[in-house]
Amino acid sequence: MDKNKRRFLTHYPCLQVGNFIESFRAGMQAAREREEADKFFETYESSYALTLAYPDDILIETAQSYGIDTEDREKKEIVKELFEKHGGYGT
């Protein structure tokens, strides 16, 4: 058997396992960041800096500039969507 083929057959599975582990870790980190952000937006008190302390007129204007529908929505929902569209969750 050609030594290059043998090397491929011995190194390729290890490389694939390494890629799988790296992707798994990245996915777990993204899930942790999303969970932390979701906890942040659970209540008005926990998201105070973005919901209660943010003036309504500025919030609505900013959300509309990002194309976010603000009609008949709670303030924390609007802020959460604005957070997501502006690069939230580590993206």
N, CA, C and O atoms as CSV, one atom per row, in Angstrom:
chain,resi,resn,atom,element,x,y,z
A,1,MET,N,N,0.846,-1.188,0.000
A,1,MET,CA,C,0.000,0.000,0.000
A,1,MET,C,C,0.889,1.249,0.000
A,1,MET,O,O,1.917,1.288,0.677
A,2,ASP,N,N,0.495,2.236,-0.744
A,2,ASP,CA,C,1.219,3.495,-0.824
A,2,ASP,C,C,1.255,4.159,0.551
A,2,ASP,O,O,0.228,4.222,1.227
A,3,LYS,N,N,2.424,4.659,0.977
A,3,LYS,CA,C,2.566,5.265,2.307
A,3,LYS,C,C,1.709,6.520,2.469
A,3,LYS,O,O,1.261,6.813,3.577
A,4,ASN,N,N,1.472,7.263,1.390
A,4,ASN,CA,C,0.611,8.445,1.476
A,4,ASN,C,C,-0.827,8.052,1.802
A,4,ASN,O,O,-1.502,8.736,2.571
A,5,LYS,N,N,-1.293,6.953,1.220
A,5,LYS,CA,C,-2.642,6.479,1.520
A,5,LYS,C,C,-2.726,6.004,2.964
A,5,LYS,O,O,-3.711,6.261,3.657
A,6,ARG,N,N,-1.697,5.319,3.405
A,6,ARG,CA,C,-1.688,4.832,4.779
A,6,ARG,C,C,-1.695,6.011,5.756
A,6,ARG,O,O,-2.415,5.988,6.753
A,7,ARG,N,N,-0.898,7.034,5.470
A,7,ARG,CA,C,-0.856,8.223,6.329
A,7,ARG,C,C,-2.219,8.912,6.358
A,7,ARG,O,O,-2.687,9.354,7.407
A,8,PHE,N,N,-2.845,8.994,5.180
A,8,PHE,CA,C,-4.175,9.594,5.100
A,8,PHE,C,C,-5.160,8.815,5.965
A,8,PHE,O,O,-5.936,9.411,6.712
A,9,LEU,N,N,-5.132,7.511,5.871
A,9,LEU,CA,C,-6.075,6.679,6.615
A,9,LEU,C,C,-5.830,6.729,8.119
A,9,LEU,O,O,-6.758,6.501,8.895
A,10,THR,N,N,-4.617,7.019,8.544
A,10,THR,CA,C,-4.355,7.087,9.986
A,10,THR,C,C,-4.553,8.490,10.541
A,10,THR,O,O,-4.954,8.641,11.695
A,11,HIS,N,N,-4.282,9.515,9.751
A,11,HIS,CA,C,-4.393,10.890,10.246
A,11,HIS,C,C,-5.765,11.514,10.021
A,11,HIS,O,O,-6.187,12.351,10.819
A,12,TYR,N,N,-6.459,11.142,8.983
A,12,TYR,CA,C,-7.744,11.751,8.661
A,12,TYR,C,C,-8.785,11.547,9.768
A,12,TYR,O,O,-9.450,12.511,10.148
A,13,PRO,N,N,-8.950,10.330,10.297
A,13,PRO,CA,C,-9.928,10.175,11.388
A,13,PRO,C,C,-9.602,11.043,12.605
A,13,PRO,O,O,-10.507,11.595,13.231
A,14,CYS,N,N,-8.331,11.164,12.940
A,14,CYS,CA,C,-7.936,12.023,14.072
A,14,CYS,C,C,-8.273,13.482,13.782
A,14,CYS,O,O,-8.754,14.198,14.659
A,15,LEU,N,N,-8.024,13.911,12.573
A,15,LEU,CA,C,-8.348,15.280,12.177
A,15,LEU,C,C,-9.853,15.523,12.263
A,15,LEU,O,O,-10.284,16.574,12.737
A,16,GLN,N,N,-10.642,14.576,11.816
A,16,GLN,CA,C,-12.090,14.716,11.860
A,16,GLN,C,C,-12.606,14.753,13.303
A,16,GLN,O,O,-13.513,15.524,13.617
A,17,VAL,N,N,-12.039,13.933,14.169
A,17,VAL,CA,C,-12.435,13.945,15.580
A,17,VAL,C,C,-12.088,15.293,16.199
A,17,VAL,O,O,-12.878,15.852,16.960
A,18,GLY,N,N,-10.914,15.814,15.876
A,18,GLY,CA,C,-10.519,17.135,16.381
A,18,GLY,C,C,-11.452,18.226,15.906
A,18,GLY,O,O,-11.823,19.107,16.682
A,19,ASN,N,N,-11.839,18.181,14.635
A,19,ASN,CA,C,-12.785,19.169,14.097
A,19,ASN,C,C,-14.145,19.052,14.764
A,19,ASN,O,O,-14.797,20.058,15.042
A,20,PHE,N,N,-14.573,17.819,15.019
A,20,PHE,CA,C,-15.861,17.597,15.683
A,20,PHE,C,C,-15.837,18.187,17.090
A,20,PHE,O,O,-16.775,18.876,17.493
A,21,ILE,N,N,-14.776,17.921,17.831
A,21,ILE,CA,C,-14.674,18.422,19.205
A,21,ILE,C,C,-14.645,19.948,19.215
A,21,ILE,O,O,-15.304,20.570,20.048
A,22,GLU,N,N,-13.898,20.552,18.310
A,22,GLU,CA,C,-13.827,22.010,18.222
A,22,GLU,C,C,-15.192,22.614,17.900
A,22,GLU,O,O,-15.586,23.616,18.496
A,23,SER,N,N,-15.908,22.010,16.967
A,23,SER,CA,C,-17.245,22.498,16.615
A,23,SER,C,C,-18.221,22.322,17.769
A,23,SER,O,O,-19.062,23.187,18.014
A,24,PHE,N,N,-18.110,21.214,18.470
A,24,PHE,CA,C,-18.977,20.954,19.621
A,24,PHE,C,C,-18.747,21.995,20.701
A,24,PHE,O,O,-19.704,22.526,21.264
A,25,ARG,N,N,-17.496,22.291,20.996
A,25,ARG,CA,C,-17.176,23.306,22.016
A,25,ARG,C,C,-17.695,24.685,21.608
A,25,ARG,O,O,-18.236,25.417,22.437
A,26,ALA,N,N,-17.533,25.034,20.346
A,26,ALA,CA,C,-18.032,26.331,19.868
A,26,ALA,C,C,-19.551,26.395,19.992
A,26,ALA,O,O,-20.099,27.430,20.372
A,27,GLY,N,N,-20.228,25.303,19.677
A,27,GLY,CA,C,-21.681,25.258,19.813
A,27,GLY,C,C,-22.125,25.378,21.256
A,27,GLY,O,O,-23.107,26.059,21.552
A,28,MET,N,N,-21.410,24.722,22.156
A,28,MET,CA,C,-21.735,24.806,23.587
A,28,MET,C,C,-21.534,26.236,24.099
A,28,MET,O,O,-22.343,26.728,24.886
A,29,GLN,N,N,-20.477,26.895,23.667
A,29,GLN,CA,C,-20.215,28.272,24.088
A,29,GLN,C,C,-21.316,29.200,23.584
A,29,GLN,O,O,-21.783,30.068,24.322
A,30,ALA,N,N,-21.731,29.022,22.338
A,30,ALA,CA,C,-22.803,29.850,21.784
A,30,ALA,C,C,-24.109,29.616,22.538
A,30,ALA,O,O,-24.862,30.558,22.787
A,31,ALA,N,N,-24.376,28.373,22.897
A,31,ALA,CA,C,-25.597,28.061,23.650
A,31,ALA,C,C,-25.552,28.703,25.042
A,31,ALA,O,O,-26.564,29.213,25.523
A,32,ARG,N,N,-24.385,28.676,25.684
A,32,ARG,CA,C,-24.234,29.316,27.001
A,32,ARG,C,C,-24.470,30.820,26.909
A,32,ARG,O,O,-25.156,31.399,27.751
A,33,GLU,N,N,-23.902,31.448,25.885
A,33,GLU,CA,C,-24.070,32.890,25.716
A,33,GLU,C,C,-25.536,33.239,25.458
A,33,GLU,O,O,-26.042,34.231,25.982
A,34,ARG,N,N,-26.207,32.432,24.661
A,34,ARG,CA,C,-27.623,32.689,24.378
A,34,ARG,C,C,-28.463,32.512,25.643
A,34,ARG,O,O,-29.380,33.294,25.893
A,35,GLU,N,N,-28.155,31.498,26.431
A,35,GLU,CA,C,-28.890,31.259,27.670
A,35,GLU,C,C,-28.706,32.422,28.644
A,35,GLU,O,O,-29.660,32.846,29.295
A,36,GLU,N,N,-27.486,32.934,28.744
A,36,GLU,CA,C,-27.223,34.075,29.628
A,36,GLU,C,C,-28.001,35.305,29.160
A,36,GLU,O,O,-28.565,36.038,29.973
A,37,ALA,N,N,-28.024,35.522,27.858
A,37,ALA,CA,C,-28.759,36.670,27.329
A,37,ALA,C,C,-30.260,36.497,27.536
A,37,ALA,O,O,-30.957,37.462,27.852
A,38,ASP,N,N,-30.761,35.277,27.361
A,38,ASP,CA,C,-32.189,35.033,27.595
A,38,ASP,C,C,-32.548,35.297,29.052
A,38,ASP,O,O,-33.605,35.860,29.339
A,39,LYS,N,N,-31.675,34.893,29.977
A,39,LYS,CA,C,-31.918,35.169,31.398
A,39,LYS,C,C,-31.922,36.671,31.656
A,39,LYS,O,O,-32.693,37.162,32.480
A,40,PHE,N,N,-31.063,37.394,30.953
A,40,PHE,CA,C,-30.975,38.837,31.100
A,40,PHE,C,C,-32.307,39.496,30.758
A,40,PHE,O,O,-32.707,40.463,31.407
A,41,PHE,N,N,-32.994,38.979,29.745
A,41,PHE,CA,C,-34.244,39.576,29.279
A,41,PHE,C,C,-35.500,38.959,29.905
A,41,PHE,O,O,-36.609,39.288,29.484
A,42,GLU,N,N,-35.356,38.082,30.891
A,42,GLU,CA,C,-36.526,37.448,31.507
A,42,GLU,C,C,-37.458,38.451,32.185
A,42,GLU,O,O,-38.679,38.349,32.060
A,43,THR,N,N,-36.895,39.405,32.890
A,43,THR,CA,C,-37.714,40.392,33.602
A,43,THR,C,C,-37.202,41.793,33.308
A,43,THR,O,O,-36.082,41.983,32.833
A,44,TYR,N,N,-38.048,42.762,33.602
A,44,TYR,CA,C,-37.630,44.152,33.424
A,44,TYR,C,C,-36.505,44.509,34.389
A,44,TYR,O,O,-35.611,45.283,34.047
A,45,GLU,N,N,-36.548,43.948,35.588
A,45,GLU,CA,C,-35.545,44.274,36.594
A,45,GLU,C,C,-34.168,43.757,36.195
A,45,GLU,O,O,-33.164,44.441,36.396
A,46,SER,N,N,-34.116,42.551,35.631
A,46,SER,CA,C,-32.808,41.997,35.260
A,46,SER,C,C,-32.226,42.694,34.033
A,46,SER,O,O,-31.008,42.712,33.854
A,47,SER,N,N,-33.069,43.260,33.200
A,47,SER,CA,C,-32.587,43.955,31.997
A,47,SER,C,C,-32.745,45.469,32.137
A,47,SER,O,O,-32.964,46.174,31.152
A,48,TYR,N,N,-32.635,45.944,33.341
A,48,TYR,CA,C,-32.888,47.349,33.663
A,48,TYR,C,C,-32.137,48.306,32.743
A,48,TYR,O,O,-32.709,49.279,32.251
A,49,ALA,N,N,-30.861,48.030,32.512
A,49,ALA,CA,C,-30.026,48.959,31.742
A,49,ALA,C,C,-30.559,49.191,30.332
A,49,ALA,O,O,-30.347,50.258,29.757
A,50,LEU,N,N,-31.246,48.203,29.773
A,50,LEU,CA,C,-31.743,48.343,28.407
A,50,LEU,C,C,-33.239,48.583,28.317
A,50,LEU,O,O,-33.721,49.051,27.285
A,51,THR,N,N,-33.981,48.279,29.362
A,51,THR,CA,C,-35.437,48.434,29.260
A,51,THR,C,C,-35.940,49.640,30.024
A,51,THR,O,O,-36.483,50.567,29.423
A,52,LEU,N,N,-35.774,49.648,31.315
A,52,LEU,CA,C,-36.356,50.724,32.120
A,52,LEU,C,C,-35.582,52.033,32.019
A,52,LEU,O,O,-36.177,53.109,32.078
A,53,ALA,N,N,-34.275,51.955,31.867
A,53,ALA,CA,C,-33.456,53.163,31.846
A,53,ALA,C,C,-33.375,53.796,30.451
A,53,ALA,O,O,-32.834,54.891,30.303
A,54,TYR,N,N,-33.896,53.130,29.451
A,54,TYR,CA,C,-33.815,53.609,28.065
A,54,TYR,C,C,-35.092,54.381,27.745
A,54,TYR,O,O,-36.177,53.807,27.836
A,55,PRO,N,N,-35.007,55.649,27.378
A,55,PRO,CA,C,-36.220,56.430,27.073
A,55,PRO,C,C,-37.027,55.796,25.936
A,55,PRO,O,O,-36.469,55.361,24.929
A,56,ASP,N,N,-38.342,55.754,26.116
A,56,ASP,CA,C,-39.221,55.084,25.155
A,56,ASP,C,C,-39.108,55.643,23.743
A,56,ASP,O,O,-39.037,54.875,22.784
A,57,ASP,N,N,-39.089,56.962,23.596
A,57,ASP,CA,C,-39.067,57.538,22.255
A,57,ASP,C,C,-37.771,57.196,21.518
A,57,ASP,O,O,-37.792,56.936,20.315
A,58,ILE,N,N,-36.649,57.194,22.231
A,58,ILE,CA,C,-35.370,56.837,21.603
A,58,ILE,C,C,-35.361,55.351,21.243
A,58,ILE,O,O,-34.874,54.965,20.181
A,59,LEU,N,N,-35.902,54.524,22.135
A,59,LEU,CA,C,-35.971,53.085,21.875
A,59,LEU,C,C,-36.796,52.795,20.625
A,59,LEU,O,O,-36.367,52.037,19.755
A,60,ILE,N,N,-37.970,53.393,20.538
A,60,ILE,CA,C,-38.846,53.161,19.388
A,60,ILE,C,C,-38.184,53.628,18.097
A,60,ILE,O,O,-38.232,52.933,17.082
A,61,GLU,N,N,-37.573,54.793,18.137
A,61,GLU,CA,C,-36.900,55.325,16.953
A,61,GLU,C,C,-35.739,54.427,16.528
A,61,GLU,O,O,-35.566,54.154,15.340
A,62,THR,N,N,-34.952,53.973,17.488
A,62,THR,CA,C,-33.820,53.095,17.182
A,62,THR,C,C,-34.311,51.770,16.617
A,62,THR,O,O,-33.773,51.278,15.625
A,63,ALA,N,N,-35.326,51.193,17.240
A,63,ALA,CA,C,-35.860,49.909,16.774
A,63,ALA,C,C,-36.400,50.032,15.355
A,63,ALA,O,O,-36.163,49.157,14.522
A,64,GLN,N,N,-37.113,51.094,15.081
A,64,GLN,CA,C,-37.666,51.281,13.741
A,64,GLN,C,C,-36.563,51.481,12.708
A,64,GLN,O,O,-36.709,51.064,11.559
A,65,SER,N,N,-35.469,52.110,13.101
A,65,SER,CA,C,-34.359,52.288,12.158
A,65,SER,C,C,-33.707,50.952,11.807
A,65,SER,O,O,-33.081,50.830,10.754
A,66,TYR,N,N,-33.845,49.952,12.673
A,66,TYR,CA,C,-33.339,48.604,12.395
A,66,TYR,C,C,-34.414,47.716,11.766
A,66,TYR,O,O,-34.190,46.523,11.561
A,67,GLY,N,N,-35.568,48.286,11.464
A,67,GLY,CA,C,-36.630,47.531,10.821
A,67,GLY,C,C,-37.410,46.636,11.764
A,67,GLY,O,O,-37.986,45.637,11.334
A,68,ILE,N,N,-37.436,46.978,13.037
A,68,ILE,CA,C,-38.138,46.181,14.041
A,68,ILE,C,C,-39.532,46.740,14.238
A,68,ILE,O,O,-39.710,47.940,14.449
A,69,ASP,N,N,-40.526,45.852,14.167
A,69,ASP,CA,C,-41.915,46.243,14.382
A,69,ASP,C,C,-42.116,46.508,15.871
A,69,ASP,O,O,-41.797,45.654,16.698
A,70,THR,N,N,-42.637,47.673,16.218
A,70,THR,CA,C,-42.811,48.055,17.620
A,70,THR,C,C,-44.273,48.099,18.046
A,70,THR,O,O,-44.573,48.318,19.220
A,71,GLU,N,N,-45.173,47.894,17.108
A,71,GLU,CA,C,-46.601,47.992,17.383
A,71,GLU,C,C,-47.070,46.845,18.270
A,71,GLU,O,O,-46.817,45.680,17.964
A,72,ASP,N,N,-47.760,47.171,19.377
A,72,ASP,CA,C,-48.359,46.199,20.293
A,72,ASP,C,C,-47.358,45.184,20.841
A,72,ASP,O,O,-47.678,44.001,20.962
A,73,ARG,N,N,-46.164,45.635,21.169
A,73,ARG,CA,C,-45.141,44.747,21.734
A,73,ARG,C,C,-44.635,45.327,23.049
A,73,ARG,O,O,-44.606,46.544,23.238
A,74,GLU,N,N,-44.235,44.432,23.956
A,74,GLU,CA,C,-43.657,44.877,25.217
A,74,GLU,C,C,-42.272,45.456,24.961
A,74,GLU,O,O,-41.583,45.088,24.010
A,75,LYS,N,N,-41.895,46.359,25.828
A,75,LYS,CA,C,-40.607,47.036,25.684
A,75,LYS,C,C,-39.442,46.042,25.715
A,75,LYS,O,O,-38.496,46.169,24.938
A,76,LYS,N,N,-39.511,45.050,26.616
A,76,LYS,CA,C,-38.391,44.109,26.702
A,76,LYS,C,C,-38.282,43.231,25.451
A,76,LYS,O,O,-37.182,42.802,25.103
A,77,GLU,N,N,-39.397,42.955,24.772
A,77,GLU,CA,C,-39.347,42.206,23.516
A,77,GLU,C,C,-38.637,43.016,22.434
A,77,GLU,O,O,-37.835,42.487,21.664
A,78,ILE,N,N,-38.952,44.312,22.394
A,78,ILE,CA,C,-38.323,45.194,21.404
A,78,ILE,C,C,-36.827,45.296,21.673
A,78,ILE,O,O,-36.015,45.220,20.751
A,79,VAL,N,N,-36.473,45.469,22.936
A,79,VAL,CA,C,-35.057,45.588,23.295
A,79,VAL,C,C,-34.315,44.293,22.985
A,79,VAL,O,O,-33.184,44.328,22.501
A,80,LYS,N,N,-34.942,43.152,23.259
A,80,LYS,CA,C,-34.296,41.866,22.977
A,80,LYS,C,C,-34.046,41.701,21.483
A,80,LYS,O,O,-32.967,41.270,21.077
A,81,GLU,N,N,-35.040,42.041,20.664
A,81,GLU,CA,C,-34.855,41.925,19.214
A,81,GLU,C,C,-33.789,42.901,18.724
A,81,GLU,O,O,-32.995,42.564,17.845
A,82,LEU,N,N,-33.769,44.087,19.278
A,82,LEU,CA,C,-32.738,45.055,18.919
A,82,LEU,C,C,-31.355,44.530,19.294
A,82,LEU,O,O,-30.395,44.678,18.539
A,83,PHE,N,N,-31.271,43.918,20.464
A,83,PHE,CA,C,-30.020,43.299,20.910
A,83,PHE,C,C,-29.575,42.219,19.931
A,83,PHE,O,O,-28.404,42.158,19.557
A,84,GLU,N,N,-30.502,41.375,19.520
A,84,GLU,CA,C,-30.161,40.282,18.592
A,84,GLU,C,C,-29.720,40.808,17.237
A,84,GLU,O,O,-28.764,40.301,16.651
A,85,LYS,N,N,-30.421,41.834,16.733
A,85,LYS,CA,C,-30.084,42.379,15.404
A,85,LYS,C,C,-28.791,43.180,15.416
A,85,LYS,O,O,-28.145,43.347,14.382
A,86,HIS,N,N,-28.424,43.663,16.569
A,86,HIS,CA,C,-27.219,44.482,16.662
A,86,HIS,C,C,-26.004,43.657,17.081
A,86,HIS,O,O,-25.014,44.196,17.575
A,87,GLY,N,N,-26.097,42.338,16.875
A,87,GLY,CA,C,-24.938,41.492,17.118
A,87,GLY,C,C,-24.913,40.812,18.474
A,87,GLY,O,O,-23.846,40.429,18.953
A,88,GLY,N,N,-26.054,40.660,19.090
A,88,GLY,CA,C,-26.107,39.981,20.378
A,88,GLY,C,C,-25.767,38.503,20.245
A,88,GLY,O,O,-25.615,37.995,19.135
A,89,TYR,N,N,-25.651,37.826,21.354
A,89,TYR,CA,C,-25.349,36.397,21.440
A,89,TYR,C,C,-23.980,36.063,20.878
A,89,TYR,O,O,-23.765,34.950,20.398
A,90,GLY,N,N,-23.060,36.996,20.928
A,90,GLY,CA,C,-21.703,36.703,20.505
A,90,GLY,C,C,-21.505,36.503,19.023
A,90,GLY,O,O,-20.511,35.908,18.606
A,91,THR,N,N,-22.428,36.989,18.223
A,91,THR,CA,C,-22.309,36.826,16.778
A,91,THR,C,C,-21.731,38.036,16.130
A,91,THR,O,O,-21.564,38.063,14.910
